[in-house]
Amino acid sequence: QSGPYVRVWQRTAQENPLSWSSRDVFARALVRAASSLVDDNQLETALHLVQQALSSAPQSRDQRLFLQAADVFRRLGLEEPARASATRAAKLTP
C-alpha cells in the first residue's frame, strides 16, 4: 500500500524569505528599539530611531521591517509616514 502523495519543492537562496542582509537586521533592531521607546514615552528618540532604521536600509525587501515601522509611526500619531510604510510593505511579497 502506498503512502500519501507528497510534493517536494526546492527553493533557491534568492527565494529564501529568511535571508536578510546585515542592514535589514540592523534596521529591524532599530525599529524594535523605537517601539520600546514609544512604550516609555520617549517619542522624539523613537521617531529618530525609526527614521534612521528606514534610511539605513533603503533597498530593503523585508516586509516586516516596513510593517513594524508603520506601527511605530502610527503610535507616534504620524499617519502619512505610517501609510507610506504600510503601502511599501504591501508591495513586498512575504
N, C-alpha and C positions, 0 to 999 in steps of 0.2 A: 504494500500500500504506500503510495507516495504521500509526501508531506504537503504543507501549504505552499502556495505559489509565493515566491519571494523575488522582488525586483531589486537589483543592486545598482546603485548609481555611483559613478566615480566623479569626484569633483577635482578641479584643478586648484592650485594655490590661489589663483586670481579670483576664484569664485568663493573662497572661504570668507564668510562674513565675520569671522573671529580674528582675522589677521589685520591688526591695527598698526599704524605707524607709531613711532615714538611720540610724534607731535599729537596724534589723536589721544594717546594715553595721558600725556601731559595736559592737554586741553580738557579732557574729562575730569581729571583730578581738580583742575581749577574750577570747573563748574560745580563739582560736588562741594568744594570749599565755599564757593559763593552761596550755595544753597544753605549750608550750615550758618553762614554769616547772616543770611536773611532771618533764620530762626533766632539768632542772637540780636536782631535789630541793628546790625551794623550794615545799613543799607548802602552807603556810599562805597564802602570797601567791597561789598558784594557786587555792586554794579561794575566797579573797576575790574574785578576778577573775571566776571562773565564776559566782559568786553575783551579782556586780554586773552581769554580762552579762545574766543572765536577768531581773533586776529592771529593767534599763534598757529592755527591750522586752517588757513583759508581754503585749501583744496580738499578738505576732509570729505569722505564719503560715509562717515559714521552717523547714521540716522539718530542714534541715541544721544549723541553729543548735542544735536540741534533740538531734540525734544526736551532734554534737560535744561538747555539754555532758555528755551521758550518758557518753561515752567518758572525759572528764576525771574525772567523779565516780567512775567505775569504777576508773580508775587511781589515784585517791586512796583507794580502799577503801571508798567510801560507796555501798553497794548500793541503799539506798532512794531517794536522790536520782537515782541512775543509772537505776533502774527507772522513776521518775516522769517523767524527761526522755525516756526511750525510749518510754514509753507516749504521752506527748504528741506526740512525733514521728510515731508510728504513726497517730495520729488525723488528721494533716495529709496532704493529698494533695501529691505532689511536683510 
